C-alpha cells in the first residue's frame, strides 16, 4: 500500500516539526517554502562575519521544547550547546535607575530592596503565582486539542479561567506585589513578547516573566537559528522533501476536500493531506475560497509589529548585557502610540540583543553584532503611516537614548545596517498586517477553541499549524502547535 502524501505549506519551525512527526509515522511528506531557506521568522542573516537572529533571540519555556523534542524522538539538551544566562537582561528605566534581572538571588534582593523595601519577598510570591499560572494553563489549556466548543466552554474550564485570573488585567495584578512603578514595568513589559499591550493584557501572562526565572532563559550557541536548522536536518533524515523558492498561490478545493496545490509557476500537484504553516489569516484570504471566514478573521485583534535594526559594529561594546531593555520615560504614552495609534512615540521603548557577550561567533574578533527591536503599530490602512519617517524617527530615538545611557560613540562604529519594517515582515513572510510577533493576538476570546482551529471546519483534510492557530504565538507555542496538529492528523487519518 502506498503512503499517504502530505504537503506542508511553509518551512517554519512548526511546519518542520509537523513534517518530522508525520514522516516518522508513515506519511510521505513534502514541504513547500516561498523563500530560499527554512526557518521563517526564526532564521538568521550573516553578513561580513556578523550573525543576527531575525526573530526570537531568547529561548524561553524550555520545558515545552523538551516535551516537543521528545515527541520528535530527540533529546533537546543533547541537540544544542545551551547557555543558561545568569543575568537574563538589564533594564534601563529612563530616569537613571537600572535593574539587572538575575538568577542570583542575593543580587536580586539587594537591588529590589533598594528600589522598594520588602519587595524581594513579594517578588518571590509573584514568581510563584505566575509559574502556577503557567503549569495550570499548560496542562488544561495550551497542551490540549479542543475538538468541540463544549470541551472548552464547560464548568471545569470556567473554573480554570477564574484560577488563571483572565478577568484581571496584568497591570492591576502586578500592583498587588509592587508599588514602585519601575518594578511594575520590570515584570509586565514581557507581554510585548507576544505582541500584547502590557497595560491591557490579562494577569495570566505574568507566566512569561515567571518562567524566565523558574525555568531559565537559555541561549543556544550559534543563535536561535540553530533550532530550525536542526529541525530541517532531522526532517531530511526522515525522508521529508523540501521545495524552496516555490510560492503557493492557491489550494484548490473539490467539494469538501482540499485537492491540489497550485504554484505561481503554474505547477499543480495533488496531495492526500494539506498542512498550512503560513500565517492563517493570509491563508484564508489568499489561498482558500472562504471569503466570509476570511472577513470575520480580519476583525480579530492583531498583535503589534516591530522595526528591527541589525548593526555590524567595528568595535565591541561590553557594557551591553546579552539582553537589554530600554523602557521609555513616557511609558504609557509610548504604548498608546503603538496600540491605539498604530505608530511610534518620540521616546520609544526598545530591546537590544548583544549575543557576543555569550557567543563570540556572532561577530568577528574585536567587533560586535547587535540587533535593536523597536515595538511599533502594525500596518493599518485607516491610519496614515509614513514608514520611512517612522524608521528614521525610531533610529534617531534609539541612538539618542543609547548616548544618554553611556553608549556615546556607538553610531560612528556602525559598519553596516540591515532594517526590517512591518512592510518587510508582510512581504517576506506573508504575516498579516506585518505583525511580526504573530498576527492574531492573545485576548481570551482568541484563545483555546475561540482561536482559529487547527483543522478546517469544512475541508476535513486541511490542517493548520503555527502561531495563528491554537495554542498561540512564540517559538515554544508554535512547537506545541506542531505536536497538537500532528496528534489530530494521526487520530483522523491512517498513514497508509
C-alpha positions in Angstrom: 0.0 0.0 0.0 1.4 3.4 -1.0 1.9 6.0 1.7 -0.5 8.9 2.0 1.0 12.1 0.7 1.1 15.2 2.8 2.1 18.7 1.7 3.2 21.3 4.3 3.0 24.9 3.1 5.8 26.8 4.8 9.1 25.7 6.3 8.8 27.5 9.6 9.6 25.8 13.0 6.0 24.5 13.3 5.9 23.2 9.8 9.2 21.3 10.0 8.3 19.8 13.4 5.0 18.6 12.0 6.8 17.2 9.0 9.1 15.1 11.2 6.2 13.7 13.3 4.2 12.7 10.2 7.2 11.2 8.4 8.1 9.1 11.4 4.5 7.9 11.4 4.5 6.6 7.8 3.4 9.6 5.7 5.1 10.8 2.5 5.8 14.5 3.4 6.8 17.4 1.1 7.4 20.9 2.3 6.9 23.9 0.0 8.7 27.2 1.1 8.5 30.5 -0.8 11.9 31.7 0.4 15.3 30.2 -0.2 15.8 28.9 3.3 13.9 27.3 6.1 13.1 28.8 9.5 10.7 31.6 8.7 11.0 34.4 11.3 13.3 32.1 13.3 16.0 32.2 10.6 19.2 34.2 10.5 21.2 36.5 8.3 25.0 36.6 8.2 26.9 39.5 6.7 30.7 40.2 6.8 31.1 37.8 9.6 28.3 39.2 11.7 25.3 36.9 12.6 21.9 38.1 13.5 18.8 36.2 14.6 15.8 37.6 12.6 13.1 36.8 15.1 13.3 35.1 18.5 16.6 35.8 20.4 15.9 34.1 23.7 14.9 30.5 24.4 12.0 30.7 26.9 9.9 27.9 28.4 12.5 25.2 27.8 10.1 22.6 29.3 7.9 22.9 26.2 10.9 22.5 23.9 11.9 19.3 25.8 8.4 17.9 25.6 8.0 18.5 21.9 11.5 17.3 21.0 10.7 14.0 22.9 7.7 13.7 20.6 10.2 14.1 17.7 12.3 11.3 19.2 15.1 13.8 20.2 16.8 14.8 23.4 16.6 18.6 23.3 19.5 19.2 25.6 21.7 17.0 23.5 20.8 18.7 20.3 22.3 22.1 21.2 25.0 23.8 23.2 22.8 25.6 25.6 23.9 28.5 27.8 21.8 29.3 30.8 22.1 33.0 31.3 22.7 34.0 34.9 21.9 37.7 34.1 18.8 37.4 32.0 18.7 41.1 31.0 19.4 44.6 32.1 16.7 47.1 32.4 17.1 50.9 31.8 14.1 52.8 33.1 14.7 56.2 31.6 15.1 58.0 34.9 18.7 56.9 35.6 17.6 53.8 37.5 18.7 50.3 36.3 18.0 46.8 37.3 19.7 43.5 36.3 17.2 40.7 36.3 19.4 37.8 37.6 19.1 34.3 38.9 21.5 35.4 41.7 19.0 35.8 44.5 21.4 37.8 46.7 21.9 40.3 43.8 18.1 40.4 43.2 17.4 41.0 46.8 19.9 43.8 47.1 18.6 45.6 44.0 14.9 45.1 44.8 15.1 46.2 48.4 17.0 49.3 47.3 14.1 50.2 45.0 11.3 49.2 47.4 11.6 47.9 50.9 10.1 44.4 51.4 9.8 43.9 47.7 12.0 40.8 47.4 9.5 38.7 49.4 6.7 40.0 47.1 8.9 39.3 44.1 9.2 35.6 45.1 5.4 35.5 45.7 4.8 37.0 42.2 7.1 34.4 40.6 5.3 31.6 42.4 1.8 32.8 41.3 3.0 33.4 37.7 4.6 29.9 37.4 1.4 28.3 38.8 -0.5 30.1 36.0 1.9 28.6 33.5 1.6 25.0 34.8 -2.1 25.2 35.1 -2.6 26.8 31.7 -0.2 24.3 30.1 -1.9 21.3 31.4 -5.5 22.4 30.9 -5.4 25.0 28.1 -2.2 25.2 26.0 -1.3 21.5 25.6 -4.8 20.2 24.7 -6.7 19.9 21.5 -10.3 21.3 21.6 -12.4 19.5 19.1 -15.8 20.9 20.2 -17.0 24.1 21.9 -18.2 22.0 24.8 -14.7 20.7 25.5 -13.7 24.3 26.1 -16.8 26.1 27.3 -17.7 24.0 30.4 -17.7 24.4 34.2 -14.2 22.9 34.6 -12.7 25.4 32.2 -14.8 28.3 33.7 -13.1 27.5 37.0 -9.7 27.3 35.1 -10.2 30.7 33.7 -11.1 32.0 37.1 -7.9 30.5 38.6 -5.9 32.0 35.7 -7.4 35.4 36.5 -8.2 36.2 32.9 -10.8 38.7 34.3 -8.0 40.7 35.8 -5.5 43.0 33.9 -1.8 42.2 34.4 -1.3 45.8 35.4 -3.8 45.5 38.2 -2.4 42.2 39.3 1.2 43.5 39.5 0.1 46.3 41.8 -0.7 43.6 44.4 3.1 43.0 44.6 4.9 46.2 43.9 4.1 49.9 44.4 7.2 51.1 42.6 6.3 51.9 39.0 9.6 50.8 37.7 9.2 47.4 39.3 5.7 47.2 37.9 7.1 47.8 34.4 10.0 45.3 35.0 7.6 42.4 35.4 5.0 43.3 32.9 6.9 44.5 29.8 7.3 40.8 28.8 3.7 41.0 27.3 5.4 42.5 24.3 7.0 39.1 23.6 3.6 38.0 22.2 2.7 41.5 20.8 0.4 42.5 23.7 -0.1 45.8 25.4 1.4 45.4 29.0 -1.2 47.8 30.3 -4.2 45.8 29.0 -3.1 42.1 28.9 -4.7 39.6 31.3 -2.9 38.7 34.5 -2.4 35.2 33.1 0.6 36.4 31.2 2.6 37.0 34.4 3.6 33.5 33.5 6.1 35.0 30.9 8.3 36.7 33.5 7.9 33.8 36.0 9.0 31.1 33.6 12.1 33.2 32.7 13.2 32.9 36.3 12.0 29.5 37.3 12.9 27.5 34.1 15.7 29.8 33.0 16.4 31.9 29.9 18.6 29.8 27.6 20.7 30.7 24.5 21.9 28.1 22.0 25.4 28.7 20.8 25.1 29.7 17.2 21.9 31.6 17.9 18.2 30.7 17.8 18.6 29.9 14.1 20.1 26.6 15.3 16.5 25.4 16.2 15.1 25.4 12.6 18.5 24.3 11.3 18.3 21.2 13.5 14.7 20.5 12.5 15.5 20.8 8.8 18.3 18.3 9.2 16.2 15.8 11.1 13.3 16.2 8.7 15.6 15.4 5.7 17.0 12.3 7.6 13.3 11.2 7.9 12.8 11.4 4.2 11.0 14.8 4.1 11.4 16.5 0.8 11.9 20.3 0.7 11.0 22.5 -2.3 12.4 26.1 -1.9 11.7 29.2 -3.8 8.2 27.9 -4.6 5.3 30.3 -4.0 1.9 28.6 -3.4 -0.9 30.7 -4.8 -3.9 28.5 -4.3 -5.2 25.4 -2.6 -7.7 24.0 -5.0 -10.9 22.6 -3.4 -13.0 19.7 -4.7 -16.3 19.5 -2.8 -15.5 19.2 0.8 -11.8 18.3 0.4 -8.6 20.1 -0.5 -7.5 18.6 -3.8 -4.3 20.1 -5.2 -1.7 22.8 -4.7 -1.2 25.5 -7.4 2.0 27.5 -7.5 3.0 30.7 -9.2 4.9 29.0 -11.9 1.8 27.0 -12.9 2.8 23.8 -11.2 -0.2 21.8 -10.0 0.3 18.9 -7.5 -2.2 16.6 -5.9 -1.9 15.5 -2.2 -3.9 13.5 0.2 -3.5 15.8 3.2 -2.7 19.5 3.4 -1.0 21.3 6.3 -0.7 25.1 6.1 2.2 26.6 8.2 1.6 30.0 6.6 0.1 32.8 8.6 -3.5 31.7 8.9 -5.3 34.9 8.1 -3.1 35.1 5.0 -4.0 31.6 4.0 -7.8 32.1 4.4 -7.5 35.4 2.5 -5.2 34.4 -0.4 -5.1 30.6 -0.7 -8.7 29.5 0.1 -12.2 30.4 -1.2 -13.5 31.1 2.3 -14.0 34.9 1.9 -16.7 35.0 4.6 -14.5 33.4 7.2 -11.5 35.5 6.0 -13.6 38.7 6.5 -14.5 37.7 10.1 -10.9 36.9 10.8 -9.9 40.4 9.7 -12.0 41.7 12.6 -9.8 39.9 15.2 -7.4 41.8 17.4 -3.9 41.7 15.9 -0.6 41.9 17.7 1.8 44.8 17.3 4.8 44.8 15.0 8.4 45.9 15.2 11.1 47.8 13.5 14.3 45.9 13.7 17.8 47.3 13.1 20.8 44.9 12.8 24.1 46.7 13.2 27.5 45.3 12.5 29.8 47.3 14.8 33.6 47.8 14.2 34.4 47.6 18.0 32.8 45.7 20.9 30.6 47.4 23.4 31.0 45.2 26.6 28.7 47.5 28.6 25.7 45.7 27.0 24.4 42.6 28.7 23.3 39.8 26.4 19.7 41.1 26.6 19.0 44.8 27.3 15.6 46.6 27.8 15.4 50.3 27.4 12.0 51.4 28.7 10.6 54.8 27.7 10.5 57.6 30.2 7.0 58.2 28.8 6.0 54.6 29.2 2.2 54.8 28.9 2.3 57.3 26.1 4.7 55.1 24.1 2.3 52.1 24.5 -0.6 54.2 23.5 1.2 55.3 20.3 1.8 51.6 19.4 -1.6 50.1 20.3 -4.0 53.0 19.9 -2.5 55.0 17.1 -0.5 52.3 15.2 2.6 54.4 15.3 5.6 55.2 17.4 6.3 57.8 20.2 9.2 60.2 20.2 10.6 58.3 23.2 10.2 54.6 22.2 10.9 51.6 24.4 13.3 49.1 22.7 15.3 46.0 23.2 19.0 45.4 22.3 20.3 41.9 21.7 24.1 41.6 22.0 24.9 37.9 21.7 28.7 38.3 21.6 28.5 38.5 25.4 27.6 34.8 25.4 28.7 33.6 21.9 31.8 35.1 20.4 31.0 33.5 17.0 28.3 36.1 16.4 30.8 38.7 15.3 34.4 39.0 14.0 37.1 39.3 16.7 37.1 42.7 18.5 33.8 43.6 16.8 30.2 43.4 17.8 26.8 42.5 16.4 23.7 44.0 17.9 20.0 43.9 17.0 17.6 46.6 18.1 13.9 45.7 18.3 11.5 48.7 18.5 7.9 47.7 19.0 5.6 49.7 16.7 2.0 49.6 15.5 1.1 47.1 12.9 0.1 48.0 9.3 -3.2 49.8 9.4 -4.8 51.2 6.3 -7.1 53.6 8.3 -4.1 55.4 9.8 -1.6 57.3 7.8 1.8 55.6 8.3 4.9 57.1 6.8 7.2 54.2 7.3 10.3 56.0 6.1 9.7 58.7 8.6 8.8 56.2 11.4 12.0 54.3 10.6 14.1 57.5 10.8 12.4 58.5 14.0 13.0 55.1 15.6 16.6 55.1 14.6 17.2 58.6 16.0 15.3 57.8 19.2 17.3 54.7 19.8 20.7 56.4 19.2 19.9 59.4 21.3 18.8 57.1 24.2 21.9 55.0 23.9 24.0 58.1 24.1 22.2 59.2 27.3 22.8 55.7 28.8 26.6 55.9 28.1 27.0 54.4 24.6 28.4 57.7 23.3 30.2 56.6 20.2 28.1 53.7 19.0 26.8 55.3 15.9 30.2 56.1 14.5 31.1 52.4 14.7 28.2 51.1 12.7 29.8 49.4 9.7 26.5 48.4 8.1 22.8 48.3 8.9 20.0 45.9 7.9 16.5 47.1 8.8 13.2 45.2 8.7 9.9 47.1 8.8 6.3 45.8 9.2 6.1 46.0 5.4 9.1 43.6 5.1 7.6 41.1 7.6 4.4 41.1 5.4 6.1 40.8 2.1 8.8 38.3 3.0 6.9 36.1 5.4 3.2 36.8 4.5 2.5 37.9 8.0 -0.9 39.7 8.1 -0.5 43.4 8.9 3.2 42.8 9.4 2.6 41.7 12.9 5.9 40.0 13.4 5.2 38.8 17.0 2.4 36.7 15.5 -0.6 38.1 13.7 -3.6 37.2 15.9 -3.3 38.4 19.4 -3.9 36.6 22.7 -7.0 38.1 24.1 -9.1 35.5 25.9 -11.7 35.3 23.2 -8.9 34.5 20.8 -7.5 31.5 22.8 -8.4 27.8 23.0 -11.4 26.9 21.0 -12.0 30.6 20.1 -8.7 30.8 18.3 -8.7 29.8 14.6 -8.9 26.0 14.6 -6.1 23.7 13.6 -8.3 21.9 11.1 -10.6 23.5 8.6 -14.2 23.2 9.7 -15.4 22.1 6.2 -12.4 20.7 4.4 -11.5 17.7 6.6 -8.1 17.0 5.0 -6.8 20.6 5.5 -5.0 21.4 8.7 -3.2 24.4 10.1 -0.1 24.8 12.3 1.8 27.8 13.7 1.3 30.9 15.7 -2.1 32.0 14.4 -3.8 28.7 15.4 -4.0 27.0 18.8 -2.2 27.5 21.2 -0.6 30.7 20.0 2.5 32.8 19.2 6.1 32.4 20.1 8.6 29.6 19.3 7.6 27.3 22.3 3.9 27.6 21.4 4.3 27.0 17.7 6.3 23.9 18.5 3.4 22.8 20.8 1.1 23.6 17.9 3.0 21.1 15.8 2.5 18.4 18.4 -1.2 19.1 18.7 -1.9 19.4 15.0 0.1 16.2 14.4 -1.9 14.4 17.1 -5.1 15.4 15.4 -3.9 14.3 11.9 -2.8 10.9 13.3 -6.1 10.5 15.1 -8.1 11.3 12.0 -6.0 9.7 9.2 -4.3 6.3 8.7 -0.8 6.8 7.2 -1.1 4.0 4.6 
